[in-house]
Amino acid sequence: MASVNDILAVILGGGRGARLYPLTKYRSKPAVPMGGKYRLIDVPISNCINSSIYRIAVLTQFNSVSLHRHIARTYSFDAFHTGYVQIWAAEQTDKSSDWYQGTADAVRKQLWQIKSSNAEYVLILAGDHLYRMDYKAMAEFHWQNKADITVAVQPVNKKDAGRFGILKRDSENRITKFAEKPTDPVILEDMVSRKDPGKPYLGSMGIYLFNTDVLMDLLSGTTFDDFGGEVIPYSLKKKEVFGYDFEGYWEDIGTIRSFYDTNLALTEPHPPFDLFNAEAPIYTAPLFLPCSQVTSSLLEQVLLADGCWIDHADICHSVIGVRSRIEHDCRIVDSIIMGADYYEKERYKSKYKLPIGIGPGCQIEGAIIDKNARLGSGVIIRRFPRGTDIDTDTWMVRDGIVVLPKDVELPAGTVIGPKE
């Protein structure tokens, strides 16, 4: 009998993350903080653990130090447990001196590791999606259909069809057609799969379950770089490829806009993604921080992490990350404050012009402020119209959202916003 113990999960975490820049200036995309206290990589790893899949490998390449550190601190099984979370970094070998060229090429370069694991099945996952999924149910679907490859799919609307691999299935859920990110109206018309006019397509979620021997054959015998654009379409005529339905919440956090909207949605009274699910929690590093201290402040729809210090502030519809320090008379609206990596010691403060945190009297609206930011008193940040993109030495605007990079320092009285 097949078992989840026979599955090796491989999480792709090595991309440059250019669309999330400057949040990826000093870290890889899966290491970007989210939800106040988590990292994006925590989501697929937690899904694996909650699905009783305990052999997990994370493929890394770009700006990977903070990702490696987070995984090492967080996911350490005890000596009596057979599971592991390993880092498989891009490396030069006798057979290859290149970086990973794409999702399929990254896995190809680690086929020897996969083979040595003796896993019968390989679950390929992305490191930058927010969702909660029972991979065990997908595996049972795979085994029941005697599939070679199973692709997780979900309904997609017309507007987003160009962002996904769009597919069609037969009456037995076997995938018969696959088009990667189609924009041609003729192709889109042919790929309609559902009677729902709002979501007429089926899109690949970038989650693939392979029989290991099939994966070996497909990657060692070809030069394909990408799973969605090359491996899956090629496999349709040669392998048994099935589509597994998933209709729960799922979001690809690939852009500043999607990152911003997804995080703020977590502050809603009934968020689309439930962080309070005790049966399938999202795990992260235990930071051993004190409770947050809030003095004479108004907080409305706020996701507040541990170890914060907030004094006489007005905060609405925002995410406040770990170790955030927000001084008196600040107003923060529709913003993500990521907090800090450490508490600043008095003897080190002289090295900087400003202390870590949001200074007195700051007015912040529609912004993402990365960790360890130092804002002087009276800084004003206003949102820009959607579609606005601006680059400066100390701040950026992406689709109207002001983004302050990690370790930024803004002098007192700085004003960022559209000219009135």
N, C-alpha and C positions, 0 to 999 in steps of 0.2 A: 504493500500500500504506500502510495506517495504521501509525503508529509512536509509540512513547512520546515522541518529540520533539514530537508534536502535542498532548501533555497538559499542562495547567496544573493544578498542585495548589493547592488553597485550604484552608488549615488554620484552623479556627474557634478563636480563642483569646481571645475577649472577654468571657466570662461572669464573673459576680460571684464564683462559687465559694463560696457561703454554706455549703455542707455541709462544706467543707474549712477553714472558719474555726476557729482563728485563724491557720492557715498562710497564708491569703490576706488577712491584715490589711494587709500592705504590698506585696503582689505579686498578679498575676493567677494563676489556677490553672495554666496551662501553665508558669509560671516557678517553680513549687514544686520544690525540690530533691528528688531521689530517687536511691537506690542509692549514696549516698555522694558522688558527684562529678557527677551528671548533673542535668538539668532535664527535666520532663515533656515539654516541647516538642521535646527532642532526639529522642524516639522517632519521631514521624511524619516529621520532617525527614530523619532517618537512613534510614527506610524508603524515602522518595522517592529519596534519593541512591543507595541500594543497588539501587533499581529503575530507575536511569538516567533518572529524572525530575528535571530540573534547573531547571525554572521553578516556583518555589514562592512563594506569597503567604500571609502570616499576618495574619488579621483580628484587630485588637486594640481594646479599649475601656476596660476597668476596671483600675486600678492597673497600668498597662502599662509604666512606666519601666524596671523591672528586666528585663522581657521584651525590650523594645527593645534595651537595653544588651547582654544576653546574645546575641541574634541578631546584632547588629552586630559583636561581638567574635569570634564563632564562625564564621559562615557567609559568608565573603567569597571568591568565586571570582576567579581571576586575569583579567587583561585580555584573554586569548586564549580565554576560556571564555564561551559564550553564556548560561550559566545564571545564576540569581540567587535570593536569598531576600529578598523585599521585605516591608515592613510596610505594611499597608493599615489605617490607623486610622479609627475612626468620626469623622466630621466633618460639619459643617454645610455644606450646599450650597444652590443656588437652588431645588432640588427638594425638599429635606428638611432639617429642623432637628432631627430626633429621633435618639436613640441607637438602636443595633440593638435590635430588639424580639424577636428570635429567630434561629435558625440561617438560615432561608430569607430573612428580612428583611435580615440582615447581608450575605448574598451579593447580594441585590437591590440594595442601596445601592452595590455595587461592580461592577454589570454593565458600566458604561462602561469600567472597568479591564480586565475580562475580555474585552470586545469588542476593545479596543485591543491585547490580547496576540496576537490572531489564532489562538488555540488552537482546535483542532477539538473537543477534549474537556476537560471540567473534572472533576477528582477532588476531591470534598469529604471532608475528614478532620477528626477531632476532635483537640484538643491535650492530652487528658488520659487517654489509653489506653496500656497497656503491652502490646506485641505485636511480633512480627517478621513482616512480610508482603511478598511479592513482588507489587507492584502491576502489574507487567508481565504476570503470569499472569492477573490479573483483567481487564486490558485485552484480552488475546487472547480470553478468554471472551466479552467484550462484543462484539468485532468478529466472532467466529465466529457469534454468534447474531443479528447485525444488530440489536442492542438499541438502544433510545433511552436507557434508564437501566438500570444494573446496581447491585444492592444486595449488599454482602457480608453473608453470613449464617452463623450457626453454631448448633449444637444448644444448647438451653436447658432447664434442669430446671424442675419445677413451682414450686419455691420462688421462683425468680428471674423467672418469666414476667411479673410485674407491673412489672418494671423495664425491659422491652424492647418494641420494636415486634415483634409476633409475626405471622408470615406463613405462607401456604400457597402451594405451587407445583403446577403440572401436571407431566405426565411429561416435558416439554421444558424444565423449570426456569423457566418463565414464572410470575411471581407473579400469583396470582388473587385472594387475599384478604390484607388487612393490618389489624391492630388495634393501636393504640398503647397500650402498657402496660395490657393488659386484666386485670381482676380478677373480672369476672362469670363464674361457673362455666359458664354456658351458652355464652358466647363462647369460653372456654378449651376446652371440650369440642369445639367445632366447629373449633378451630384446631390440633388434634393432627395432626402431620405425620409422625411417626416411630414405628416399632414399639418403639423403646427406651423402656421404662417410666421409666428414670432421667432421660432427656432427650427427652421426647416432642414438643417444640416446636422451631421454627426461629425464631431471633431476629435482627433487624437489628443490625449492629455499628455503625451510624452512619457507614458508609463508602459513598459513592455516586459512581458514574462516570456523567456525563451527556454526551450529545452537546451541544455548546455551543448550537446553534440550539434544541434542545429546552429547555434550561435557560432561555434567553432568553424563549422563548414562555411557559413556565410561570410565571416570576417577574414578567415585565413585564405579563402579562395578568391577574394575580391580586393579592390582598392577603394571601396566606398568610404567616404568620410562621415556621412550623416545617416542616422537611423530613419528619420522622417522623410527626407528627400530622396534617399537612395535604397537603403536596406529593405524597408517595408514594401515599397512598390515592386522591387525586384523579386521579393519572396512570394508575391501573390500567386504566381504561376507555378512555383516550385514547392511551396510548403503549405501546410494547413494553418491559415492565419485567421484568427477569430477576434471579434470585437466584444469586449465586456462592458456592459452598461454601468455608468456611475452617474447618478443624478443629484449627488450632494453638492455642497458648496465647494468650489475650486477656483482659485485665482492665480494666474501667472504674474508674479511680481517682477516684471522685467523692465519697467520704466519708472521714472520719478513720479509720474501721475498715478500709475497703478499702486505704487508703494504708498503714496500719500493717501489716496482714497481708501485703500484696504486697511491701513492703520487707523484712520479716523472712524471707519465703520465699526471698529471694535469698541468704540466708546458709546455706541447707541444702546438704548435700553434693551432692545432685542437684537443683538448683532447677528449678522449672517453666519459668523463663525463663533462657536461657543468655547471660550477659553476656560470655562468653569465645568467642563465635562470631566467628572471624576473617574469615569470608567475608561476613558482614553485620553489621559492628560498629555500635555506637551511638556516634555522634560527640558531642563536646561541646567547650567552650572549652579550649584548651591553657593551663593555669595556670602552667606552669614552676615547680612547687613541688619542694622537696627530698623525698627518701624519708622515710617516717615513721620516727621513732625510738622504739623500745619497749625499756624497761629493766625486767628482772626482773618480767615480767608474765605472766599466764595468759590467753590468748585462745583461745576455743573457739567455732567457728561465727561468725566475725566477718568482716564486709565492711569492710575498712580502706582508707580513701582516702589520698591523698597529703598530705604536709606536717604529719602529726600528731606530737604529743609525748605519750607515755604512760609514766608512771613508777610501777612497783610497783602495778599495778592488776589486777583480776580481771574480765574481760569475757566474757560468754557470750550467744550468739544475739542479736547486735546489729549495727547499722550505725553506723559511726563516720565522719563526714563530714570534708571537707577542713579542715585547720588546727585540728583538735580538740586541745585541751590538757586532759589528764586527770591530775590530781595523785595522789600516793601514797595507798595504802590505800583506793582507791575500788572499789566493786563495782557493775557495770552488767549487768543481765539483761533480755532481751526489750525492748530500747529502741532508739530511733533518735536519735543525737546528730548534728545537722546540721553542727556545726563553726562556722567563722567566715569572714567575708568578707575579713578582713585580719589581719595580725600586729600586735599592739599595740606601739607604740613607747613606750619608757620615759618620754619627756617628756610623753606624753598620759595616762599611767596615773593621775596625780593628779586628773584630772577625774572619776574614778569611785571608788566605795567599794571595788569588787572588780575583779580582773583578769578578762579573758575566759577562760572555761573552767570545768571542773568541779573544785571545790576539794578539798582533802585530806579523806579519810574519808567521802565521799558514798556513799550507798547508793541506787541508782536501779533501779526495776523497773517495767516496763510503761509506759514514757513516750516521748513525742516531745519533744525539746528543740530548738527552732529556733535559727537562727544567732545568734552573738554573745551567747549567754547567759552570765551571770555568777553562778555558784553559790558561795556561801561554804562554809567547811569544815563537815562533818557534816550536810549537807542530806540528808534522807531522803524518798524518794518511793516510795510503794507503790501497786500497782495497785488499782483499785476493781472491784466486781462488774460484769459486762457489763450494759449498759442504763443505767448511772449517767451522768447529765449534771449538771455543776456549773459555775457561772460565778463567778469572783472577779476582782479587779482585776489580779492578776498571773499566774494560772494558770486552766486550765479542765480539765474532764473530759468526754470525748465517748465514749459507749458503754464506759465503764470505763477508757479510756486517758487518762492525764494528759498535757496538752499545755501546754508553756511557750512563749509567743509569742517572736518575734524581739526581741532586745535586752533581754530580761527580766533582772532582778537579784533574786536570792533571798539574804537575809542568812544568816549562819552559823547552823546549828541549826534551820533551817526544817524542819517535818515536814508532808508532804502524804500523805494516805492515809485509808482508812476507819477509824473509831473502833473500837477493839477491845473 
